[in-house]
Amino acid sequence: MSEEKRKTAEPSKKLDDLPPVPKELLGDIRSLIEETRSAVATTVNAGLTMLYWRIGKRVNEEILKGHRAEYGKRIVVSLSRQLVQEYGNSFSEKNLRRMIQFAEVFPDEQIVVSLIRHLSWTHFLALIPLKDPLQREFYAAMCRAEGWSVRTLRKKIDSMLYERTAISKKPEELAKKELAKLREEDRMSPDLVFRDPYVLDFLNLKDTFSERDLEAAILRELELFLLELGVGFSFVARQKRMVIDNEDHYLDLLFFHRKLRRLVAIELKLGRFKAAYKGQMELYLRWLENTRPKKERNLRWGLYSVPKDRTSRSSYWSWTKHRSM
């Protein structure tokens, strides 16, 4: 072997002789790198979003709130051209107008500060077009609480999630108080969690199907069903057996909501709601209450039934009973 080939081969041999890196050490260092990258990205995003809010507020107060509206519009165009030359396309006229809207629809700086650690600028861009301030506040609070991606947020808005929650039907002041508790204390209420109706198009059921078909479809698409229910739900049981007065009863589906600390019982029914369903759910509620461990007696529980409304193939939810123990 020539001297040159020998020198080239030696480093490779030495590398092969190196001891393997301990898995725990490699795993810890990888975690440190990923955590730092994530923290840096979050810090940068928060800084940029706050910058955009302050630019929008400054421009809005300085120019657009005056009486010379046409002059103000021309100034925005001129300002944009100057900023694009110096700082790039992030400050285009379109983006400047978005920043102005951002400051208008989120006028409270403290709320913006509390949200920018969890919501990106793209999240805010999805929220800005919403007309109802309470609707915007709902989606912003749920984004923070449940860690929605921008894609998830847009899907929730498109599916009219806010309009399907009980909080949207409450007086404005009560709804604001409930959202404030979620934002400031991370306290989730049933009116924020449960929807009416649920949209289950992903089950791909035909025009005619049985309760068993519906149950099987839910279990087959359990991940998508849990996504429709919302963050915090855990699957507990299917066809939960209950022995009541020496007779066997079977609950279709049983879930647990971690934040609410409640069991959620789902009984699938086709057709319109009947009074007998209420009695059936009350019976299941008492059984679950009496059979859970004594150390859990301080927990609160809610039970619901889910009949299908024949007038809508995609809506299966009807809220019939909620009870806290």
Beta strands, then each sheet from edge to edge (+ up, - down):
strand 1: 233-244
strand 2: 247-257
strand 3: 262-266
strand 4: 268-270
strand 5: 306-308
sheet 1: 1+ 2- 3+
sheet 2: 4+ 5+
end
